[in-house]
Amino acid sequence: MDNNKTLIVGGGPAGLATALMLAKRGWCDITVLERRSSASSYQVDKSYSYLIDGRGQKIIDLLGLTHNLAAISVPTTEFYLTEIKTDGSLKKRKLPIVDPNRKTAYWLPRSEFLNLLYEEIKQNWQEQITVLFNTQCLEIISTENKLEIVAKDARDNILKFAPDFLVGCDGINSIVRQTLAKWEDSESDLFTMKEFSSPSAGLKYKTLILPAKFSLNRDCTDFSNSTMAYAIRGLKTNNTVPYFLGLLPVKNPDLPRNANIIRRENDPIWKLKTGQELLEFLTEIFPQIPIEEIISPEEAARFVNSKGGYFPKPQYCLGSYFLAKNDCKIALLGDAIHCFPPDIGQGVNSALEDIIVLKEALDSSKDDLSVALPLYQSNRNPDTKALIALARFAYPYQYNQDPIAKKLWSINFTIRLLLSKILPFLIAPPAFLMIQNEQLSYKQIFNKAAKTTVILSLILAAGCLSLLKIVIN
């Protein structure tokens, strides 16, 4: 049993799951700081859904919560997509990109997943874990004798903590990582994010909140099913690519549905200034559904005034731990060390897998953080680098931001898929499908994809050379 005082900054999936992992090991003094008002607080522009796959389920299995997860989720084995075309016709199909041979994954809203973890803390671990909501970390101060974390609660009361172990699970703008970047040697850049380009980086998104059951046609004779995913196709406007509303499934039939709109930053929809303008725009773009019945004037006004969000560039830092001179140990997990657009569905899963890697390092070192944290970093860094590379090419054009590039990518995907079935010993399946195999590490997946690229390039070069010889002769 460990008597270290542990402070976790960030009460998202990584923060709450890390607290539970440590408590299950016998750690007794764990505090989590979270800016939101509650685990289930609803943030419209963070109302996206999670697909908890085999990687994410490693920690869920360890915590004994897999049955609970399944009870509030829609499994991929029952995942169907209904496409609603502009002429009003419906096409229901099962997505071919979901590998049926892999462990069942589960769709659920982010708020539902966070509430699952928090309820486990409330019911079984309150003596070991304290979660302070409405509390923001302001500053991290290192002295010769201790590490002091200064925070502020909802009433502007200043709180101070002096932990032995500080864990940064506070996202892409992590104050923990930024503080470590200031502390590190001037010649080092371990805690500086290395950014990379991506076809989907910089895309802007906003969420429209639709009723739990909304009409699928203008006659209001057919209504949505909560466990069904929908792709509502729209028309082009001003020579832009077609619009569409994407809705992912939810188990609870009473929850409102979130329709995501993802477009380039200069898209006409972002230039609308009033809710009425939005309603008129959407009525023109989506003639097959009764926009005026589905979206209230208040929701339209909220959408227009919302700042929305942007997909980040794929990025990572090489440093995931720090041993302070005052004997305080610091670790980083999740978006604090790797962040990328949601193309491959690995944001939450990679963060949860970070916890498993940390857990394994603690197992190997018998909870000696001085040994465990360097081991955690050395074991995780190769996968972190590979993960960011995969995020750049595995499935970047699904938002139809570049129709020509999307077609070329789809051809490449199809060729790899077909050849992998004919020559499985030589050609690997597309990276997006391999990611679903939790038995493969991100590094292994990247290496297999890179090897296949070399082989396909050689085949193409040989084909071109043969064709050239034929032309010459």
Sequence and secondary structure as in RCSB ss.txt:
>XXXX:A:sequence
MDNNKTLIVGGGPAGLATALMLAKRGWCDITVLERRSSASSYQVDKSYSYLIDGRGQKIIDLLGLTHNLAAISVP
TTEFYLTEIKTDGSLKKRKLPIVDPNRKTAYWLPRSEFLNLLYEEIKQNWQEQITVLFNTQCLEIISTENKLEIV
AKDARDNILKFAPDFLVGCDGINSIVRQTLAKWEDSESDLFTMKEFSSPSAGLKYKTLILPAKFSLNRDCTDFSN
STMAYAIRGLKTNNTVPYFLGLLPVKNPDLPRNANIIRRENDPIWKLKTGQELLEFLTEIFPQIPIEEIISPEEA
ARFVNSKGGYFPKPQYCLGSYFLAKNDCKIALLGDAIHCFPPDIGQGVNSALEDIIVLKEALDSSKDDLSVALPL
YQSNRNPDTKALIALARFAYPYQYNQDPIAKKLWSINFTIRLLLSKILPFLIAPPAFLMIQNEQLSYKQIFNKAA
KTTVILSLILAAGCLSLLKIVIN
>XXXX:A:secstr
    EEEEE  SHHHHHHHHHHHHTT  EEEEE SSSSTT   GGG  EEEE TTHHHHHHHTT HHHHHHTSEE
GGG EEEEE TTS EEEEE TTS TTS   EEEEHHHHHHHHHHHHHHH TTTEEEE S EEEEEEE SS EEEE
EE TT  EEEE  SEEEE   TT HHHHHHHHHS TT  TTS EE   TTTT EEEEEEE SS BSSTTS  B  
TT EEEEE    TT    EEEE   S TTS EEEEEEE TT GGGG  SHHHHHHHHHHH TTS HHHHS HHHH
HHHHH   EE    EE S  EEE TTS EEEE GGGTEE  GGGS HHHHHHHHHHHHHHHHHHHTT HHHHHHH
HHHHHHHHHHHHHHHHHHSSTTTT SSHHHHHHHHHHHHHHHHHHHH TTT    HHHHHT TTS HHHHHHHHH
HHHHHHHHHHHHHHHHHHHHHH 
